Amino acid sequence: MIPKYLTSVSELDNLVGLSPKDRKEMETVTDLFPFRANEYYLSLIDWKDGHDPVRRIVIPDIQELKDGGSADPSHEQDYTKKPGLQHKYDQTGLLLLTDVCGGICRFCFRKRLFMSCKRETVRDVSDNIEYIREHKEITNVLLTGGDPLTLATRQIEPILKELREIEHVNIIRIGSKMLAYNPYRILNDPELLAVLSRYSTPEKRIYLMAHFNHPRELTAVSMQAAEALRNAGVILVNQTPILDGVNNDPATLTTLFRRLSFAGIPPYYVFQCRPTTGNRSFQVPVEQSYECLQKSWQACSGLAKRARFVMSHATGKIEIVGKTASHIFMRYHQSADPADIGKFMVFKTNPVARWFDDYRHALTDFEPKKMWLF
């Protein structure tokens, strides 16, 4: 099967039949935020349910036009060393290989790539690989975008080859939602699997950072594709933000985490949805997200609750580690400033806070208590 891709509301209307009101609203939204999906993924939607969670992931919604947010909430530009190359954390280099995805998530934190004429990705990554070669502190490289698996295998292979020839690069990660959006990209391309197998060695593995946001995305076909990747020597993990109307209830998260762990795709990160332009309606207050996650984990085994709940803030990955009736506890799991890694912070609870800055800006008589963890 080769799913057909749709990039306009008129194509979507022809496929599923939209109400005039829905069509008009969607077209208004796509004037600002582009639309992209395919027939396979759209088939997972219950079109009779106006609140269908899979629909919410990929179908334009008028709520996206609410004010608020920024194009680059994590200040990625501050850590861009060359076009298409970010180096925020000492050990990690990030290559933006493409501005195309298998589908455009409506909550994407990097949606500026689809909206702006200014390119942040590059086709020729030779200068970026040379930077990685010169920076021996980089032990792992994340290939991202966009979705690297939208590239042809002949484009992916030389990048993997060059990276694997750099002695200090031990891990190559590929950030991709293709297992959910289009598992046939993997199943229909034996050459891709051969290439991944060639460069995922027993000593230096390739990791695929999957993006399953809802249990319904875990179809039989997506599990076949996951098994094919595993047989090629690729290690699979999953990450997802907590999203209002998609997975912000304990039962849904429990099912998602359980099924992922049963299938050998352990949860890696659970993210607080970033305050990107257009994302306001997807954001759940931080403390609600934390409590939802804790309730979901009550019914999960240890393997199903290995993820860390973090905010990918401009200053680093801030993990939410605990909460009482009056205070919330955080630590820097990773930081742009290595001296801050492990720094522990205590803030007064703030039930409407949706991002780290909401806690910092709300400080009055209470100065955050900080300590070091070793």
Sine and cosine of phi, psi and omega as CSV:
sin_phi,cos_phi,sin_psi,cos_psi,sin_omega,cos_omega
0.00,0.00,0.71,-0.71,0.10,-1.00
-0.85,-0.53,0.99,-0.15,-0.07,-1.00
-0.88,0.47,0.63,-0.78,0.07,-1.00
-0.99,0.16,0.68,-0.73,0.02,-1.00
-1.00,-0.06,0.58,-0.81,0.03,-1.00
-0.85,-0.52,0.69,-0.72,-0.01,-1.00
-0.77,-0.64,0.15,0.99,0.01,-1.00
-0.67,-0.74,0.42,-0.91,0.03,-1.00
-0.92,0.40,-0.55,0.84,0.01,-1.00
-0.90,0.44,-0.63,0.77,0.06,-1.00
-0.91,0.42,-0.65,0.76,0.05,-1.00
-0.89,0.45,-0.67,0.74,0.02,-1.00
-0.87,0.50,-0.69,0.73,0.01,-1.00
-0.90,0.44,-0.52,0.86,-0.05,-1.00
-0.99,0.15,-0.72,0.70,-0.15,-0.99
-0.90,-0.44,-0.30,0.95,-0.04,-1.00
0.98,0.21,0.98,-0.20,0.00,-1.00
-0.98,-0.22,0.44,-0.90,0.14,-0.99
-0.95,0.31,0.45,-0.89,0.03,-1.00
-0.82,0.58,-0.62,0.78,0.00,-1.00
-0.90,0.43,-0.74,0.68,0.00,-1.00
-0.88,0.48,-0.70,0.72,-0.02,-1.00
-0.88,0.48,-0.71,0.70,-0.02,-1.00
-0.89,0.46,-0.70,0.72,-0.01,-1.00
-0.91,0.42,-0.68,0.73,0.00,-1.00
-0.89,0.45,-0.65,0.76,0.02,-1.00
-0.90,0.43,-0.57,0.82,0.06,-1.00
-0.90,0.43,-0.68,0.74,0.00,-1.00
-0.91,0.42,-0.69,0.72,-0.08,-1.00
-0.96,0.29,-0.16,0.99,0.18,-0.98
-0.90,0.44,-0.43,0.90,-0.02,-1.00
-0.94,-0.34,-0.74,0.67,-0.06,-1.00
-0.91,-0.41,0.92,-0.38,-0.08,-1.00
-0.87,0.49,0.30,-0.95,0.02,-1.00
-0.87,-0.50,0.65,-0.76,0.12,-0.99
-0.42,-0.91,0.73,-0.68,0.05,-1.00
-0.37,-0.93,-0.03,-1.00,0.08,-1.00
-0.65,-0.76,0.24,-0.97,-0.12,-0.99
-0.89,0.45,-0.57,0.82,0.02,-1.00
-0.87,0.49,-0.79,0.62,-0.08,-1.00
-0.93,0.38,-0.63,0.78,0.02,-1.00
-0.89,0.45,-0.44,0.90,0.02,-1.00
-0.94,0.35,-0.25,0.97,0.02,-1.00
-0.99,0.14,-0.15,0.99,-0.07,-1.00
-1.00,0.04,0.69,-0.72,0.17,-0.98
-1.00,0.02,0.98,-0.18,-0.13,-0.99
-0.95,0.30,-0.20,0.98,0.07,-1.00
-0.99,0.15,-0.26,0.97,-0.03,-1.00
-0.98,-0.20,0.95,-0.32,-0.01,-1.00
-0.92,0.40,-0.26,0.97,0.01,-1.00
-0.93,-0.37,0.39,0.92,-0.02,-1.00
-0.85,0.53,0.78,-0.63,-0.08,-1.00
-0.93,0.36,-0.55,0.84,0.03,-1.00
-0.94,0.34,-0.63,0.78,0.10,-1.00
-0.84,0.54,-0.67,0.74,-0.05,-1.00
-0.89,0.45,-0.53,0.85,-0.02,-1.00
-0.90,0.43,-0.63,0.78,-0.24,-0.97
-0.83,-0.55,-0.28,0.96,-0.09,-1.00
-0.99,-0.10,0.76,-0.66,0.00,-1.00
-0.83,0.56,0.62,-0.78,-0.02,-1.00
-0.70,-0.71,0.64,-0.77,-0.08,-1.00
-0.88,0.48,-0.39,0.92,0.02,-1.00
-0.91,0.42,-0.31,0.95,0.02,-1.00
-0.91,0.41,-0.30,0.95,-0.05,-1.00
-1.00,0.04,0.06,1.00,0.08,-1.00
-0.90,0.44,0.57,-0.82,0.00,-1.00
-0.92,0.39,0.37,-0.93,0.11,-0.99
0.88,-0.47,0.33,-0.94,0.04,-1.00
1.00,0.05,0.10,-0.99,0.00,-1.00
-0.68,-0.73,0.32,-0.95,-0.03,-1.00
-0.93,0.36,-0.46,0.89,-0.08,-1.00
-0.68,-0.74,0.95,0.30,-0.13,-0.99
-0.92,0.40,-0.39,0.92,0.01,-1.00
-0.99,-0.11,0.14,0.99,0.06,-1.00
0.82,0.57,0.72,0.69,-0.02,-1.00
-0.88,0.48,-0.49,0.87,0.01,-1.00
-0.87,0.50,-0.50,0.86,-0.01,-1.00
-0.92,0.40,-0.37,0.93,-0.08,-1.00
-0.92,-0.39,0.20,0.98,0.01,-1.00
-1.00,0.09,0.91,-0.41,-0.04,-1.00
-1.00,0.02,-0.54,0.84,0.07,-1.00
-0.55,-0.84,0.36,-0.93,0.08,-1.00
-0.81,0.59,0.84,-0.55,0.00,-1.00
1.00,0.09,0.09,1.00,-0.01,-1.00
-0.74,-0.68,0.84,-0.54,0.11,-0.99
-0.91,-0.42,0.59,-0.81,0.04,-1.00
-0.64,-0.77,1.00,0.06,-0.06,-1.00
-1.00,-0.09,-0.71,0.70,0.01,-1.00
-0.96,-0.28,0.63,-0.77,-0.14,-0.99
-0.76,0.65,-0.71,0.70,-0.15,-0.99
-0.99,0.12,-0.14,0.99,-0.19,-0.98
-0.84,-0.54,0.81,-0.58,0.18,-0.98
-0.96,-0.28,0.60,-0.80,-0.07,-1.00
-0.83,-0.56,0.85,-0.53,0.01,-1.00
-0.95,-0.31,0.87,-0.49,0.11,-0.99
-1.00,0.01,0.97,-0.26,-0.15,-0.99
-1.00,-0.03,-0.37,0.93,-0.09,-1.00
-0.36,-0.93,0.40,-0.92,0.11,-0.99
-0.94,-0.35,0.48,0.88,0.03,-1.00
-0.87,-0.49,0.62,-0.78,0.06,-1.00
-0.81,-0.59,0.30,-0.96,0.09,-1.00
-0.90,0.43,-0.45,0.90,0.11,-0.99
-0.35,-0.94,0.39,-0.92,0.03,-1.00
-0.98,-0.18,0.94,-0.33,0.06,-1.00
-0.91,0.41,0.71,-0.70,-0.04,-1.00
-0.92,0.38,-0.31,0.95,-0.03,-1.00
-0.97,-0.25,0.26,0.97,-0.08,-1.00
-0.82,0.58,0.72,-0.70,0.01,-1.00
-1.00,0.08,-0.18,0.98,-0.02,-1.00
-0.88,-0.48,0.54,0.84,-0.08,-1.00
-0.92,0.40,-0.22,0.97,0.08,-1.00
-0.85,0.52,-0.46,0.89,0.01,-1.00
-0.89,0.45,-0.50,0.87,-0.04,-1.00
-1.00,0.00,-0.21,0.98,-0.14,-0.99
-0.96,-0.29,-0.49,0.87,-0.17,-0.99
-0.99,-0.12,0.53,-0.85,0.11,-0.99
-0.98,0.21,-0.31,0.95,0.02,-1.00
-0.97,0.22,0.87,-0.49,-0.04,-1.00
-0.99,0.15,0.73,-0.69,0.11,-0.99
-0.94,-0.34,-0.08,1.00,0.04,-1.00
-0.96,-0.29,0.36,-0.93,0.01,-1.00
-0.73,-0.68,0.56,-0.83,0.04,-1.00
-0.99,0.15,-0.56,0.83,0.02,-1.00
-0.98,-0.19,0.95,-0.32,-0.09,-1.00
-0.99,-0.16,0.22,0.98,-0.09,-1.00
-0.86,0.50,-0.67,0.74,0.03,-1.00
-0.91,0.42,-0.60,0.80,-0.01,-1.00
-0.93,0.36,-0.63,0.78,0.04,-1.00
-0.92,0.38,-0.57,0.82,0.06,-1.00
-0.90,0.44,-0.64,0.77,0.07,-1.00
-0.86,0.51,-0.72,0.70,0.01,-1.00
-0.89,0.45,-0.64,0.77,0.01,-1.00
-0.88,0.47,-0.59,0.80,-0.04,-1.00
-0.98,0.18,-0.36,0.93,-0.04,-1.00
-0.98,-0.22,1.00,-0.04,-0.14,-0.99
-0.95,0.31,-0.17,0.98,0.07,-1.00
-0.96,0.27,-0.25,0.97,-0.01,-1.00
-0.98,0.19,0.93,-0.36,0.00,-1.00
-0.98,-0.21,-0.29,0.96,0.02,-1.00
-0.62,-0.79,0.56,-0.83,-0.04,-1.00
-0.83,-0.56,0.76,-0.65,0.05,-1.00
-0.98,-0.21,0.85,-0.52,0.11,-0.99
-1.00,-0.05,0.84,-0.54,-0.10,-0.99
-0.52,-0.85,-0.35,-0.94,-0.04,-1.00
0.07,-1.00,-0.85,-0.53,0.45,0.89
0.62,0.78,-0.11,-0.99,-0.03,-1.00
-0.88,-0.47,0.90,-0.44,-0.03,-1.00
-0.84,0.54,-0.45,0.89,-0.04,-1.00
-0.98,0.20,0.01,1.00,0.20,-0.98
-0.98,0.18,-0.27,0.96,0.07,-1.00
-0.97,0.26,0.45,-0.90,0.10,-1.00
-0.93,0.38,0.50,-0.87,0.00,-1.00
-0.85,0.53,-0.58,0.81,0.02,-1.00
-0.90,0.43,-0.36,0.93,0.08,-1.00
-1.00,0.06,-0.52,0.85,-0.03,-1.00
-0.97,0.25,-0.64,0.77,-0.14,-0.99
-0.85,0.53,-0.75,0.66,-0.02,-1.00
-0.90,0.43,-0.49,0.87,0.05,-1.00
-0.92,0.38,-0.71,0.70,0.05,-1.00
-0.88,0.47,-0.66,0.75,-0.02,-1.00
-0.88,0.48,-0.74,0.67,-0.02,-1.00
-0.91,0.42,-0.66,0.75,0.01,-1.00
-0.91,0.42,-0.63,0.78,-0.03,-1.00
-0.94,0.35,-0.33,0.94,0.03,-1.00
-0.99,0.14,-0.16,0.99,0.04,-1.00
-1.00,0.04,0.90,-0.43,-0.16,-0.99
-0.86,0.51,-0.62,0.78,-0.09,-1.00
-0.99,0.12,-0.09,1.00,0.10,-1.00
-1.00,0.03,0.96,-0.26,-0.09,-1.00
-0.99,-0.15,-0.47,0.88,0.00,-1.00
-0.82,-0.57,0.72,-0.69,0.18,-0.98
-0.91,-0.42,0.82,-0.57,0.04,-1.00
-0.93,-0.36,0.60,-0.80,0.08,-1.00
-0.87,-0.50,0.90,-0.43,0.05,-1.00
-1.00,0.07,0.90,-0.44,-0.12,-0.99
-0.48,-0.88,0.65,-0.76,0.15,-0.99
-0.97,-0.24,0.27,0.96,-0.10,-1.00
-0.92,0.40,-0.50,0.86,0.06,-1.00
-0.86,0.51,-0.55,0.83,0.03,-1.00
-1.00,0.06,-0.72,0.69,-0.12,-0.99
-0.97,0.25,-0.66,0.75,-0.06,-1.00
-0.40,-0.92,0.98,0.21,0.00,-1.00
-0.89,0.46,-0.32,0.95,0.02,-1.00
-0.92,0.38,-0.35,0.94,0.09,-1.00
-0.85,0.53,-0.57,0.83,-0.02,-1.00
-1.00,0.05,-0.72,0.69,-0.07,-1.00
-0.93,0.38,-0.50,0.87,-0.06,-1.00
-1.00,0.00,0.04,1.00,-0.08,-1.00
-0.78,-0.63,0.99,0.13,0.02,-1.00
-0.88,0.48,-0.44,0.90,0.02,-1.00
-0.92,0.40,-0.60,0.80,0.07,-1.00
-0.86,0.50,-0.72,0.69,0.00,-1.00
-0.90,0.44,-0.61,0.79,0.03,-1.00
-0.91,0.41,-0.66,0.75,0.01,-1.00
-0.91,0.42,-0.72,0.69,0.01,-1.00
-0.88,0.47,-0.65,0.76,0.02,-1.00
-0.90,0.44,-0.60,0.80,-0.03,-1.00
-0.90,0.43,-0.59,0.81,-0.13,-0.99
-0.95,-0.30,-0.01,1.00,0.15,-0.99
-0.98,-0.21,0.99,-0.12,-0.13,-0.99
-0.98,-0.19,0.28,-0.96,0.02,-1.00
-0.84,0.54,-0.49,0.87,-0.01,-1.00
-1.00,0.00,-0.46,0.89,-0.09,-1.00
-0.66,-0.75,0.99,-0.13,-0.13,-0.99
-1.00,0.07,0.42,-0.91,0.27,-0.96
-1.00,-0.08,0.72,-0.70,0.07,-1.00
-0.94,-0.35,0.67,-0.74,0.16,-0.99
-0.96,-0.28,0.87,-0.48,0.00,-1.00
-1.00,-0.01,1.00,-0.07,-0.07,-1.00
-0.97,0.25,0.35,-0.94,-0.02,-1.00
-0.77,-0.64,0.95,0.32,0.15,-0.99
-1.00,-0.02,0.85,-0.52,-0.04,-1.00
-0.97,-0.23,-0.36,0.93,-0.07,-1.00
-0.58,-0.81,0.57,-0.82,-0.05,-1.00
-0.83,0.55,-0.50,0.87,-0.06,-1.00
-0.92,0.39,-0.32,0.95,0.06,-1.00
-0.96,0.29,-0.30,0.96,-0.01,-1.00
-0.99,0.10,0.96,0.28,-0.02,-1.00
-1.00,0.07,0.18,-0.98,0.06,-1.00
-0.87,0.50,-0.62,0.78,-0.01,-1.00
-0.93,0.37,-0.66,0.75,0.01,-1.00
-0.91,0.42,-0.55,0.83,0.04,-1.00
-0.95,0.32,-0.55,0.83,0.10,-1.00
-0.89,0.45,-0.68,0.73,0.02,-1.00
-0.91,0.41,-0.63,0.77,0.04,-1.00
-0.89,0.46,-0.65,0.76,0.02,-1.00
-0.92,0.40,-0.60,0.80,0.05,-1.00
-0.89,0.46,-0.66,0.75,0.04,-1.00
-0.91,0.42,-0.67,0.74,0.00,-1.00
-0.89,0.46,-0.65,0.76,0.03,-1.00
-0.92,0.40,-0.38,0.93,0.06,-1.00
-1.00,0.08,0.04,1.00,0.05,-1.00
1.00,-0.03,0.17,0.98,-0.01,-1.00
-1.00,0.05,0.70,-0.72,0.07,-1.00
-1.00,0.00,0.75,-0.66,-0.04,-1.00
-0.95,-0.32,0.71,-0.70,0.18,-0.98
-0.68,-0.74,0.19,-0.98,-0.05,-1.00
-0.77,-0.63,0.53,-0.85,0.14,-0.99
-0.65,-0.76,0.54,-0.84,0.00,-1.00
-0.46,-0.89,0.58,-0.82,0.24,-0.97
-0.99,0.16,0.36,-0.93,0.19,-0.98
-1.00,0.08,0.81,-0.59,-0.18,-0.98
-0.79,-0.61,0.80,-0.60,0.04,-1.00
-0.88,0.48,0.78,-0.63,0.02,-1.00
0.99,0.12,-0.02,1.00,0.02,-1.00
-0.89,-0.45,-0.83,0.56,-0.10,-0.99
-0.59,-0.81,0.35,0.94,-0.08,-1.00
-1.00,0.02,0.69,0.73,0.16,-0.99
-0.66,-0.75,0.57,-0.82,-0.12,-0.99
-0.85,0.53,-0.63,0.78,-0.05,-1.00
-0.89,0.45,-0.68,0.74,0.00,-1.00
-0.91,0.41,-0.71,0.71,0.01,-1.00
-0.90,0.43,-0.65,0.76,0.03,-1.00
-0.86,0.51,-0.74,0.68,0.01,-1.00
-0.88,0.48,-0.69,0.72,0.01,-1.00
-0.88,0.48,-0.77,0.64,-0.05,-1.00
-0.91,0.41,-0.65,0.76,0.02,-1.00
-0.88,0.47,-0.78,0.63,-0.07,-1.00
-0.91,0.42,-0.59,0.81,0.06,-1.00
-0.90,0.44,-0.72,0.69,-0.02,-1.00
-0.92,0.39,-0.61,0.79,0.04,-1.00
-0.88,0.48,-0.57,0.82,-0.05,-1.00
-1.00,0.04,0.06,1.00,0.01,-1.00
0.98,0.21,0.49,0.87,0.04,-1.00
-0.84,-0.54,0.97,0.22,-0.13,-0.99
-0.90,0.44,0.63,-0.78,0.11,-0.99
-0.87,0.49,0.66,-0.75,-0.08,-1.00
-0.92,-0.40,-0.85,0.53,0.10,-0.99
-0.77,-0.64,0.59,-0.80,0.30,-0.95
-0.91,-0.41,0.84,-0.54,-0.10,-0.99
-0.98,-0.20,0.58,-0.82,0.32,-0.95
-0.96,0.28,0.78,-0.63,-0.04,-1.00
-0.85,0.52,0.78,-0.62,-0.08,-1.00
-0.96,0.28,0.53,-0.85,-0.02,-1.00
-0.99,0.16,0.88,0.47,0.04,-1.00
-0.99,0.12,0.47,-0.88,0.07,-1.00
-0.78,0.63,0.79,-0.62,0.01,-1.00
1.00,-0.02,-0.08,1.00,-0.11,-0.99
-0.99,-0.16,0.01,1.00,-0.13,-0.99
-0.82,0.57,-0.67,0.75,-0.08,-1.00
-0.95,0.31,-0.23,0.97,0.03,-1.00
-1.00,-0.05,-0.33,0.95,-0.09,-1.00
-0.97,0.25,0.75,-0.67,0.11,-0.99
-0.96,-0.28,0.68,-0.74,0.06,-1.00
-0.77,0.64,0.60,-0.80,-0.12,-0.99
-0.80,0.60,-0.72,0.70,-0.09,-1.00
-0.95,0.30,-0.50,0.87,0.13,-0.99
-0.92,0.39,-0.66,0.75,0.04,-1.00
-0.87,0.49,-0.71,0.71,-0.01,-1.00
-0.88,0.48,-0.73,0.68,-0.03,-1.00
-0.92,0.39,-0.61,0.79,0.06,-1.00
-0.87,0.49,-0.69,0.72,0.00,-1.00
-0.91,0.42,-0.67,0.74,0.01,-1.00
-0.89,0.46,-0.66,0.75,0.02,-1.00
-0.91,0.41,-0.62,0.78,0.00,-1.00
-0.91,0.41,-0.61,0.79,-0.04,-1.00
-0.94,0.35,-0.34,0.94,0.01,-1.00
-0.87,0.50,-0.45,0.90,-0.03,-1.00
-0.97,-0.26,0.24,0.97,-0.06,-1.00
-0.91,-0.41,0.47,-0.88,0.13,-0.99
-0.98,0.22,0.15,-0.99,0.00,-1.00
-0.86,0.51,-0.62,0.78,-0.01,-1.00
-0.91,0.41,-0.46,0.89,-0.03,-1.00
-1.00,0.09,-0.19,0.98,-0.03,-1.00
-0.82,-0.58,0.66,0.75,0.02,-1.00
-0.99,0.12,-0.22,0.98,-0.07,-1.00
-0.91,0.40,0.46,-0.89,0.17,-0.98
-0.98,-0.22,0.65,-0.76,0.03,-1.00
-1.00,-0.06,0.92,-0.40,-0.15,-0.99
-0.72,-0.69,0.35,-0.94,0.23,-0.97
-0.94,-0.34,0.81,-0.58,0.05,-1.00
-1.00,0.09,0.98,0.20,-0.08,-1.00
-0.99,0.14,0.28,-0.96,0.03,-1.00
-0.83,0.56,-0.54,0.84,-0.06,-1.00
-1.00,0.02,-0.24,0.97,0.01,-1.00
0.43,-0.90,-0.06,-1.00,0.06,-1.00
-1.00,0.05,0.91,-0.42,-0.07,-1.00
-0.97,-0.25,0.90,-0.43,-0.03,-1.00
-1.00,0.01,0.73,-0.69,0.11,-0.99
-1.00,-0.01,0.90,-0.44,-0.18,-0.98
-0.93,-0.36,-0.20,0.98,0.00,-1.00
-0.04,-1.00,0.22,-0.98,-0.04,-1.00
-0.38,-0.93,0.65,-0.76,0.18,-0.98
-0.89,-0.46,-0.10,-0.99,0.01,-1.00
-0.90,0.43,-0.41,0.91,-0.09,-1.00
-0.89,-0.46,-0.31,0.95,-0.09,-1.00
-0.67,-0.74,0.41,-0.91,0.09,-1.00
-0.82,-0.57,0.60,-0.80,-0.15,-0.99
-0.89,-0.45,0.73,-0.69,-0.04,-1.00
-0.69,-0.72,0.33,-0.94,0.11,-0.99
-0.53,-0.85,0.44,-0.90,0.10,-1.00
-0.98,0.19,0.96,-0.26,0.09,-1.00
-0.95,0.32,-0.59,0.81,0.08,-1.00
-0.56,-0.83,0.45,-0.89,-0.06,-1.00
-0.50,-0.86,0.56,-0.83,0.11,-0.99
-0.90,0.44,-0.52,0.86,0.11,-0.99
-0.99,-0.17,0.95,-0.30,-0.08,-1.00
-0.81,0.58,-0.47,0.88,-0.01,-1.00
-0.91,0.42,-0.35,0.94,-0.03,-1.00
-1.00,0.01,-0.17,0.99,-0.03,-1.00
-0.87,0.50,0.80,-0.59,-0.02,-1.00
1.00,0.00,-0.11,0.99,-0.01,-1.00
-0.89,0.46,0.73,-0.68,-0.10,-0.99
-0.97,-0.25,0.68,-0.73,-0.06,-1.00
-0.72,-0.69,0.60,-0.80,0.03,-1.00
-0.82,-0.57,0.79,-0.61,0.04,-1.00
-0.80,-0.60,0.40,-0.92,0.19,-0.98
-0.91,0.42,0.58,-0.81,0.04,-1.00
-0.88,0.48,0.51,-0.86,0.00,-1.00
-0.56,-0.83,1.00,-0.10,-0.14,-0.99
-0.91,0.42,-0.22,0.97,0.01,-1.00
-0.97,-0.25,-0.04,1.00,-0.02,-1.00
-0.91,0.41,0.74,-0.68,0.02,-1.00
-0.90,-0.44,-0.06,1.00,-0.06,-1.00
-0.37,-0.93,0.32,-0.95,-0.06,-1.00
-0.83,0.56,-0.64,0.77,-0.04,-1.00
-0.88,0.47,-0.46,0.89,0.02,-1.00
-0.90,0.43,-0.52,0.86,0.04,-1.00
-0.97,0.23,-0.69,0.72,-0.03,-1.00
-0.91,0.42,-0.66,0.75,-0.06,-1.00
-0.97,0.26,-0.30,0.95,-0.02,-1.00
-1.00,0.03,-0.04,1.00,-0.05,-1.00
-0.89,0.45,0.72,-0.70,0.07,-1.00
-0.78,-0.62,-1.00,-0.04,-0.05,-1.00
-1.00,0.06,-0.13,0.99,-0.07,-1.00
-0.94,-0.34,0.92,-0.38,0.05,-1.00
-1.00,0.01,0.73,-0.69,-0.03,-1.00
-0.82,0.57,0.76,-0.65,0.11,-0.99
-0.99,0.16,0.75,-0.66,-0.06,-1.00
-0.79,-0.62,0.55,-0.84,0.06,-1.00
-0.48,-0.88,0.17,-0.99,0.02,-1.00
-0.98,-0.21,0.61,-0.79,0.11,-0.99
-0.94,-0.35,0.66,-0.75,-0.03,-1.00
-0.85,-0.53,0.00,0.00,0.00,0.00
